Amino acid sequence: MQVSAPAKINLFLKVLRRRPDGFHEIKTFISPISLCDQIKIDKNKRGEGIRFRCDDPSVPQGDENLAVRAAKAFFAATQTRPAVSIVLKKKIPHGAGLGGGSSDAAAVLLALNELFATKLSREKLAKLGSTIGSDVPFFIFESAAMCTGHGEIVTPRKLTERLAILLVKPDFGVSTSWAYKRWQNSRELPGTSYVRQDLRGQKLHNDLERPVFEKFVFLARIKMWLLEQKEVAAALMSGSGSTVFAVLPSNVDVGLLGKRAKAQLDPELWICAVETREVDRAVVPAATSMLK
């Protein structure tokens, strides 16, 4: 079975408070995008256990990988004999705020539920996924959604229109746990805009820009550069970074803007043109990637 695991962007992220359990209470509006990891998952007829392989050697193996943890959680919850092979082809960079690991975990849960005909509801899969990662429940519902709690309470919503997006990421990642720990005592950088941006009735804002930009000043520079470009309707950091995305009119040459970003900011930038979309796991167009 071949499945796609889409990346995401946070169009809105409000951090409300730190909870006694160590998580932060948040309110965030998230959309899946057309950049996807590809996962081949099949029953293993030659033996037992979970066999995992990935084409990216930097991706963690074993229990440190969310896809493996998802498979183990599924077999334990359904009391099914574990006998499966998982081959992951990575397209989504990690440490990027794009939810790649969580999406891989959700895709594995959905695929195993179908492959082993266990007929768990999305709600049960989401509850199982919440034990693996805060973003996993969002990906289970395969829709844009408002997420609350620490991200595990998912209310699916449809976007009113498809958005053309340019993803811009430097050659470093940002730790999500670090960003949340720094949130409360962080300060705004002079000359950097943190105001809510109005995009056709949708308010774009990210509270984690404050702690992340304070340390990773180059990300603030990327955002402000994007906002200065006449083609860009809005620009925001996704999640805890390190990806900053720009929303563009559909008739803009996204590739040309990407080349300009590399020329004027950093030739080592990872640039990817995508779009927001409702997810169909069977058919998800690949993103246009303009790698260095």
C-alpha positions as CSV (number, residue, x, y, z in Angstrom):
1,M,0.0,0.0,0.0
2,Q,1.3,3.4,-1.0
3,V,0.2,6.5,1.0
4,S,1.1,10.1,1.1
5,A,1.8,12.1,4.3
6,P,1.2,15.8,3.7
7,A,3.1,18.7,5.3
8,K,1.2,21.5,7.0
9,I,1.4,25.2,7.7
10,N,0.0,27.1,10.7
11,L,-2.0,30.1,9.5
12,F,-2.7,31.1,13.1
13,L,-1.0,30.0,16.3
14,K,-1.9,31.5,19.7
15,V,-0.1,30.3,22.8
16,L,-2.4,30.6,25.8
17,R,-0.7,29.2,28.9
18,R,1.6,26.5,30.2
19,R,-0.3,23.6,31.6
20,P,0.5,21.5,34.7
21,D,1.4,18.6,32.5
22,G,4.1,20.6,30.8
23,F,2.3,21.1,27.5
24,H,1.1,24.6,26.4
25,E,-2.5,25.3,25.8
26,I,-2.8,26.6,22.2
27,K,-5.3,27.7,19.6
28,T,-4.1,27.1,16.0
29,F,-5.6,27.0,12.5
30,I,-3.7,24.5,10.3
31,S,-3.9,23.6,6.7
32,P,-2.4,20.6,4.9
33,I,-0.3,21.5,1.9
34,S,0.8,19.6,-1.3
35,L,4.3,18.8,-0.1
36,C,4.2,15.1,0.9
37,D,6.4,12.3,2.2
38,Q,5.7,9.0,0.5
39,I,5.2,5.8,2.6
40,K,5.0,2.2,1.3
41,I,3.5,-0.1,3.9
42,D,2.8,-3.8,3.5
43,K,2.1,-6.8,5.6
44,N,5.3,-8.8,6.2
45,K,4.6,-12.4,5.3
46,R,8.1,-13.6,6.1
47,G,8.3,-12.9,9.7
48,E,7.1,-10.8,12.7
49,G,7.9,-7.4,13.9
50,I,8.1,-3.9,12.3
51,R,10.7,-3.4,9.6
52,F,11.4,0.3,8.9
53,R,13.6,1.9,6.2
54,C,14.1,5.5,5.2
55,D,16.0,7.0,2.3
56,D,17.1,9.9,4.5
57,P,20.0,8.7,6.8
58,S,19.5,11.7,9.1
59,V,16.0,10.5,10.1
60,P,15.8,8.7,13.5
61,Q,15.3,4.9,13.5
62,G,13.5,2.7,16.0
63,D,11.4,4.2,18.7
64,E,12.8,7.7,18.1
65,N,10.9,7.7,14.8
66,L,7.3,8.7,15.1
67,A,6.2,6.4,12.2
68,V,7.6,3.4,14.1
69,R,6.1,4.5,17.4
70,A,2.7,4.8,15.6
71,A,3.0,1.3,14.3
72,K,3.8,-0.1,17.7
73,A,1.0,1.9,19.3
74,F,-1.5,0.6,16.7
75,F,-0.5,-3.1,17.2
76,A,-0.6,-2.7,21.0
77,A,-4.0,-1.0,20.9
78,T,-5.6,-3.5,18.5
79,Q,-3.9,-6.5,19.9
80,T,-2.8,-7.4,16.4
81,R,0.3,-9.4,15.7
82,P,3.0,-6.9,14.4
83,A,4.2,-8.0,11.0
84,V,4.7,-5.1,8.7
85,S,7.3,-3.3,6.6
86,I,7.4,0.5,6.3
87,V,9.5,2.3,3.7
88,L,9.6,6.0,4.1
89,K,10.7,8.4,1.3
90,K,11.3,11.8,2.8
91,K,10.4,15.1,1.1
92,I,9.4,17.2,4.1
93,P,12.5,18.6,5.9
94,H,12.6,18.0,9.7
95,G,12.9,20.7,12.3
96,A,11.0,22.9,9.8
97,G,7.6,23.5,11.5
98,L,5.9,21.6,8.7
99,G,4.8,18.5,10.8
100,G,6.6,15.9,8.7
101,G,7.1,13.4,11.5
102,S,3.6,13.8,12.9
103,S,2.2,13.4,9.4
104,D,4.2,10.2,8.8
105,A,2.8,8.8,12.1
106,A,-0.8,9.6,11.2
107,A,-0.4,8.2,7.7
108,V,0.9,4.9,9.2
109,L,-2.1,4.7,11.6
110,L,-4.5,5.3,8.8
111,A,-2.8,2.8,6.5
112,L,-2.6,0.1,9.2
113,N,-6.2,0.6,10.1
114,E,-7.1,-0.1,6.5
115,L,-4.5,-2.8,5.9
116,F,-5.5,-4.9,8.9
117,A,-9.3,-4.0,8.6
118,T,-9.5,-3.0,12.3
119,K,-12.2,-0.4,11.5
120,L,-11.1,2.1,14.2
121,S,-12.9,5.4,13.9
122,R,-10.9,8.6,13.1
123,E,-11.7,9.7,16.7
124,K,-10.1,6.6,18.1
125,L,-7.1,6.9,15.8
126,A,-6.7,10.6,16.8
127,K,-6.8,9.6,20.5
128,L,-4.1,7.0,19.8
129,G,-2.1,9.5,17.8
130,S,-2.2,12.1,20.6
131,T,0.0,9.8,22.7
132,I,2.6,10.0,19.9
133,G,2.7,13.7,19.1
134,S,0.5,16.8,19.5
135,D,0.1,17.3,15.7
136,V,-0.8,13.7,14.9
137,P,-4.5,14.0,15.6
138,F,-4.7,16.9,13.1
139,F,-3.3,14.8,10.3
140,I,-5.7,11.9,11.1
141,F,-8.7,14.0,10.0
142,E,-7.1,14.9,6.6
143,S,-8.6,18.4,6.5
144,A,-7.8,22.0,7.5
145,A,-8.8,22.4,11.1
146,M,-8.8,24.5,14.2
147,C,-6.9,22.7,16.9
148,T,-7.0,23.4,20.6
149,G,-5.9,21.9,23.9
150,H,-2.2,21.1,23.2
151,G,-3.3,20.5,19.6
152,E,-5.1,17.2,20.2
153,I,-8.7,18.7,20.0
154,V,-9.4,18.9,16.3
155,T,-12.3,20.7,14.6
156,P,-12.1,20.2,10.8
157,R,-12.9,23.3,8.7
158,K,-12.6,23.8,5.0
159,L,-10.6,26.6,3.6
160,T,-12.7,29.1,1.5
161,E,-10.1,29.0,-1.3
162,R,-6.9,27.3,-2.3
163,L,-3.7,29.4,-1.5
164,A,-0.5,29.4,-3.5
165,I,2.4,29.2,-1.0
166,L,6.2,29.6,-1.2
167,L,8.1,27.8,1.5
168,V,11.5,29.2,2.5
169,K,13.8,27.4,4.9
170,P,17.4,28.0,5.9
171,D,19.9,25.2,6.5
172,F,19.0,24.7,10.1
173,G,16.1,23.5,12.2
174,V,14.4,24.7,15.4
175,S,13.4,22.6,18.3
176,T,9.7,22.8,19.1
177,S,10.1,22.2,22.8
178,W,12.8,24.9,23.0
179,A,10.6,27.4,21.3
180,Y,7.7,26.8,23.7
181,K,10.0,27.0,26.7
182,R,11.3,30.4,25.6
183,W,7.8,31.8,24.7
184,Q,6.8,33.4,28.0
185,N,10.0,35.5,28.6
186,S,10.8,36.3,25.0
187,R,10.8,39.8,23.5
188,E,10.1,41.3,20.0
189,L,13.0,42.3,17.8
190,P,13.1,46.0,16.8
191,G,12.1,46.5,13.1
192,T,10.3,43.2,12.8
193,S,6.5,43.0,12.3
194,Y,4.5,40.6,14.5
195,V,1.1,42.1,13.8
196,R,-1.8,40.0,12.7
197,Q,-2.1,40.0,8.9
198,D,-5.6,40.0,7.3
199,L,-5.8,37.7,4.4
200,R,-9.3,37.6,2.9
201,G,-10.9,37.4,6.4
202,Q,-8.3,34.9,7.8
203,K,-6.0,36.4,10.5
204,L,-2.4,35.3,10.1
205,H,-0.3,35.3,13.3
206,N,2.2,33.2,15.2
207,D,3.1,33.7,18.8
208,L,6.2,31.5,18.4
209,E,7.8,34.0,16.1
210,R,8.8,36.1,19.2
211,P,11.0,33.5,20.9
212,V,12.3,32.0,17.7
213,F,13.2,35.3,16.0
214,E,14.9,36.5,19.1
215,K,17.6,33.7,18.7
216,F,17.4,33.0,15.0
217,V,17.4,36.6,13.6
218,F,17.8,35.3,10.0
219,L,14.3,34.0,10.1
220,A,13.0,37.4,11.0
221,R,15.0,38.8,8.1
222,I,13.4,36.2,5.7
223,K,9.9,37.2,6.9
224,M,10.5,40.9,6.5
225,W,12.1,40.4,3.1
226,L,9.1,38.4,1.9
227,L,6.7,41.1,3.1
228,E,8.7,43.7,1.1
229,Q,8.1,41.8,-2.2
230,K,5.2,43.2,-4.2
231,E,4.0,39.7,-5.1
232,V,3.5,38.6,-1.5
233,A,0.1,39.0,0.2
234,A,1.3,37.8,3.6
235,A,4.3,36.0,5.2
236,L,4.5,34.1,8.5
237,M,6.6,31.5,10.2
238,S,5.0,28.0,10.3
239,G,4.8,26.3,13.7
240,S,8.0,26.7,15.6
241,G,10.0,27.1,12.4
242,S,12.4,27.1,10.7
243,T,10.2,27.5,7.6
244,V,8.8,30.9,6.7
245,F,6.0,30.8,4.1
246,A,4.6,33.5,1.8
247,V,1.0,33.6,0.4
248,L,0.9,34.6,-3.2
249,P,-1.7,35.4,-5.9
250,S,-2.3,32.4,-8.1
251,N,-0.9,34.1,-11.2
252,V,2.5,34.8,-9.7
253,D,5.6,33.0,-11.0
254,V,6.5,31.4,-7.7
255,G,9.7,30.0,-9.1
256,L,11.0,33.4,-10.0
257,L,10.3,34.7,-6.4
258,G,12.2,31.7,-5.0
259,K,15.2,32.3,-7.2
260,R,15.2,35.9,-6.1
261,A,15.1,34.8,-2.4
262,K,18.1,32.6,-2.9
263,A,20.0,35.4,-4.8
264,Q,19.3,38.1,-2.3
265,L,19.1,36.2,1.0
266,D,21.2,33.0,0.9
267,P,21.9,30.6,-2.0
268,E,21.7,27.7,0.4
269,L,18.0,28.3,1.1
270,W,15.6,25.4,0.6
271,I,12.7,26.7,-1.5
272,C,9.5,24.9,-2.3
273,A,6.3,26.0,-4.2
274,V,3.1,24.3,-2.8
275,E,-0.6,25.0,-2.3
276,T,-3.0,24.5,0.5
277,R,-5.5,21.7,-0.2
278,E,-7.9,19.2,1.2
279,V,-6.2,15.9,1.4
280,D,-7.0,12.8,-0.7
281,R,-4.5,10.1,0.4
282,A,-4.9,8.2,-2.9
283,V,-4.0,11.2,-5.1
284,V,-1.9,14.0,-3.8
285,P,0.1,16.0,-6.4
286,A,3.8,16.4,-5.5
287,A,5.0,19.8,-4.6
288,T,7.3,21.7,-6.9
289,S,10.7,21.6,-5.2
290,M,13.5,24.0,-6.2
291,L,16.4,22.7,-4.3
292,K,19.9,24.1,-4.3
